[in-house]
């Protein structure tokens, strides 16, 4: 039977078995859905194109898709939406960081010396509190808030499970909050 007559599940299995021609057929069948979903969330054609390539590259590298659990089309739609939201969060986090960074270094006439001192004290308090966390929590929080990476990007960079990243980030933020509360209380 020719590849073009096979189901998505059969094509995915063929791709896993090394038949790279199966990717072309899967791409032709689903690229429109992936690109359209990415564009809807991201609102940027270049980013949507990049994400579309990433999604299909994920299929080639191997992914968690299981044909028994549902259709490949549904899997791709959910994966695309999830990755697009991760990229949006990462972009927003990076923009917020840059905005804060510029704000800390800006010496406008509108900023009073008192406001400048207050911002510096807050920054020092956060750095002090951050240094009291475990090394792994510090690393994850720095990657998330200073480099703007999403939790899935952090998991990939550190080569650890996403659940571990989420747990360490949550515990780290809770501890950071408690430390900052304790620092601010006389």
PyMOL commands that set and color helices and strands:
alter all, ss='L'
color gray80, all
select helices_A, chain A and resi 3-5+8-16+21-42+45-61+67-69+72-105+113-131+135-145+151-158+162-184
alter helices_A, ss='H'
color red, helices_A
deselect
rebuild
show_as cartoon
